[in-house]
């Protein structure tokens, strides 16, 4: 996402003016979210709209999402595809919910829910998504990046491209901090080395 620098500077100055005049009570949560996002962009940081990015990335030849997202402290990323084109990503397995007839995750802090219409999943003759429940390993965060993090890994997410939803290590992850359910601040990018990918393979 791109915002003109002049717009960012103007908005940040307006925030500072409110604080100087002791009018912080006028700020809603949306204002505070925007202030954090503008501040990140002002210092050269990148911002991702997760909903839009996943929608544009679409599906691979097997009808599965090309992108995955998971809490950074997870070992596996579990994804459930729904008939309405929505999807849920979690680091915990999903349970079958007979009441609603779909895989519902146990409440998991940091799970990501994409809205209906995000994907156009292939369906069977009954109109249900094929291979509804998929999973793949979560990338590891290099120690060089861990050393710069302010909080525990559970407070961050990783986004990466999935070549195949199977026990195979990813290649080019992005570490992000979620500000809202769909807006993420990009904190770091890296390439997993052959050694790191080999270690992941051995553990999964």
C-alpha positions as CSV (number, residue, x, y, z in Angstrom):
1,X,0.0,0.0,0.0
2,X,1.3,3.5,-0.9
3,X,0.3,6.8,0.6
4,X,1.9,10.2,-0.5
5,X,4.5,11.4,2.0
6,X,2.8,14.8,2.2
7,X,-0.4,13.1,3.3
8,X,1.5,11.1,6.0
9,X,3.3,14.2,7.3
10,X,0.0,16.1,7.5
11,X,-1.8,13.4,9.4
12,X,1.0,12.9,11.9
13,X,1.2,16.6,12.5
14,X,-2.6,16.6,13.2
15,X,-2.1,13.8,15.7
16,X,0.7,15.7,17.4
17,X,-1.5,18.8,17.6
18,X,-4.3,16.9,19.3
19,X,-1.9,15.6,21.9
20,X,-0.4,19.1,22.5
21,X,-3.9,20.5,23.0
22,X,-4.7,17.5,25.3
23,X,-7.6,16.3,23.1
24,X,-6.5,12.7,22.9
25,X,-10.1,11.7,24.0
26,X,-11.3,12.6,20.5
27,X,-9.2,9.8,19.0
28,X,-11.1,6.6,18.3
29,X,-9.4,3.2,17.9
30,X,-9.4,3.7,14.1
31,X,-7.5,7.0,14.6
32,X,-5.0,5.2,16.8
33,X,-4.6,2.4,14.2
34,X,-4.0,5.0,11.4
35,X,-1.5,6.9,13.6
36,X,0.5,3.7,14.0
37,X,0.4,2.9,10.3
38,X,1.3,6.4,9.3
39,X,4.2,6.4,11.7
40,X,5.5,3.1,10.3
41,X,5.2,4.4,6.7
42,X,6.8,7.7,7.6
43,X,10.0,5.8,8.6
44,X,10.1,3.9,5.3
45,X,8.1,0.9,6.5
46,X,5.8,-1.1,4.2
47,X,2.2,-2.0,4.8
48,X,0.2,-4.9,3.5
49,X,-3.6,-5.3,3.2
50,X,-3.8,-9.0,4.0
51,X,-7.4,-9.4,2.6
52,X,-6.5,-7.7,-0.7
53,X,-3.1,-9.4,-1.1
54,X,-4.6,-12.9,-0.5
55,X,-7.4,-12.2,-2.9
56,X,-5.1,-11.0,-5.7
57,X,-2.7,-13.9,-5.1
58,X,-5.6,-16.3,-5.6
59,X,-5.2,-20.1,-5.9
60,X,-2.6,-22.5,-7.3
61,X,-3.3,-25.2,-9.8
62,X,-4.5,-27.5,-7.0
63,X,-7.2,-25.0,-5.9
64,X,-5.4,-24.0,-2.7
65,X,-4.4,-20.5,-1.6
66,X,-1.0,-19.4,-2.9
67,X,-0.3,-17.5,0.3
68,X,-0.3,-18.6,3.9
69,X,-0.2,-16.6,7.2
70,X,0.4,-17.9,10.7
71,X,1.5,-16.7,14.1
72,X,5.3,-16.6,14.1
73,X,5.6,-19.0,17.1
74,X,3.6,-21.8,15.3
75,X,5.0,-25.0,13.9
76,X,2.3,-25.7,11.4
77,X,-0.1,-23.5,9.6
78,X,-3.6,-25.0,9.4
79,X,-6.1,-23.6,6.8
80,X,-9.7,-24.4,6.4
81,X,-11.4,-23.4,3.1
82,X,-15.1,-22.6,3.2
83,X,-17.8,-22.9,0.6
84,X,-18.4,-19.1,0.6
85,X,-14.8,-18.4,-0.5
86,X,-13.6,-17.4,3.0
87,X,-10.8,-19.1,4.8
88,X,-9.4,-19.3,8.3
89,X,-5.7,-19.7,9.2
90,X,-4.5,-20.9,12.6
91,X,-1.6,-22.6,14.3
92,X,-4.0,-25.0,15.9
93,X,-5.9,-27.9,14.3
94,X,-9.6,-27.4,13.4
95,X,-12.5,-29.3,14.8
96,X,-15.6,-30.5,13.0
97,X,-18.6,-28.5,14.1
98,X,-21.7,-30.5,13.3
99,X,-24.0,-27.5,14.1
100,X,-22.6,-25.4,11.3
101,X,-21.2,-28.2,9.2
102,X,-17.7,-26.8,8.7
103,X,-14.3,-27.0,10.3
104,X,-14.2,-24.5,13.1
105,X,-10.9,-23.7,15.0
106,X,-10.6,-23.7,18.7
107,X,-10.2,-20.1,19.8
108,X,-6.6,-19.3,19.0
109,X,-5.0,-15.9,19.7
110,X,-3.7,-14.6,16.4
111,X,-5.8,-16.6,14.0
112,X,-6.5,-14.9,10.7
113,X,-10.0,-15.0,9.1
114,X,-10.4,-13.9,5.5
115,X,-13.8,-12.7,4.4
116,X,-16.2,-14.5,2.1
117,X,-15.5,-14.1,-1.6
118,X,-11.8,-13.9,-1.1
119,X,-11.3,-17.2,-3.0
120,X,-13.1,-19.1,-5.7
121,X,-12.4,-22.6,-4.4
122,X,-13.1,-25.6,-6.7
123,X,-16.2,-27.5,-5.5
124,X,-17.6,-31.0,-5.8
125,X,-20.9,-32.0,-7.3
126,X,-22.7,-31.1,-4.1
127,X,-21.3,-27.5,-4.1
128,X,-18.8,-28.1,-1.3
129,X,-15.1,-27.2,-1.3
130,X,-12.7,-30.0,-2.2
131,X,-9.9,-30.9,0.3
132,X,-11.3,-28.4,2.9
133,X,-8.6,-28.9,5.5
134,X,-4.9,-28.2,4.5
135,X,-1.7,-27.6,6.3
136,X,2.0,-26.7,5.8
137,X,5.0,-25.9,8.0
138,X,5.5,-22.3,9.4
139,X,8.9,-20.8,8.5
140,X,11.4,-20.2,11.3
141,X,12.6,-16.6,12.1
142,X,16.4,-16.3,11.8
143,X,18.2,-15.4,15.1
144,X,19.5,-12.2,13.5
145,X,15.9,-11.0,13.3
146,X,14.8,-12.4,16.6
147,X,17.5,-10.3,18.3
148,X,15.7,-7.1,17.1
149,X,12.2,-8.0,18.2
150,X,10.7,-6.1,21.1
151,X,8.1,-8.8,22.0
152,X,7.6,-12.5,22.1
153,X,7.1,-14.3,18.7
154,X,3.4,-14.9,19.5
155,X,2.9,-11.2,18.9
156,X,3.9,-11.4,15.2
157,X,2.8,-13.2,12.1
158,X,4.6,-14.6,9.1
159,X,3.3,-14.4,5.5
160,X,4.8,-16.6,2.8
161,X,4.1,-18.2,-0.6
162,X,3.2,-21.9,-0.5
163,X,4.4,-23.9,-3.5
164,X,2.5,-27.0,-2.2
165,X,0.4,-27.5,0.9
166,X,2.5,-30.4,2.3
167,X,5.4,-31.0,4.7
168,X,7.8,-28.9,2.7
169,X,9.7,-25.8,4.0
170,X,8.9,-22.4,2.5
171,X,11.5,-20.1,0.9
172,X,10.7,-16.4,1.1
173,X,8.8,-15.4,4.3
174,X,7.8,-11.9,5.5
175,X,7.6,-11.0,9.2
176,X,4.7,-8.7,10.0
177,X,2.9,-7.1,12.9
178,X,-0.9,-7.1,12.6
179,X,-2.4,-3.7,13.5
180,X,-6.0,-4.5,12.5
181,X,-7.6,-7.7,11.3
182,X,-6.4,-7.0,7.7
183,X,-3.6,-4.4,7.9
184,X,0.0,-5.6,8.6
185,X,3.2,-3.7,9.1
186,X,6.1,-5.3,7.3
187,X,9.1,-5.7,9.7
188,X,11.5,-8.0,7.9
189,X,12.0,-10.3,4.9
190,X,14.5,-13.0,4.4
191,X,15.4,-16.1,2.4
192,X,15.7,-19.4,4.2
193,X,19.0,-21.1,3.6
194,X,19.3,-24.7,2.4
195,X,20.5,-25.6,5.9
196,X,17.5,-24.0,7.6
197,X,15.1,-25.6,5.1
198,X,16.8,-29.0,5.7
199,X,16.3,-28.6,9.5
200,X,12.7,-27.8,9.0
201,X,12.2,-30.8,6.8
202,X,13.7,-33.0,9.5
203,X,11.4,-31.6,12.1
204,X,8.1,-32.0,10.2
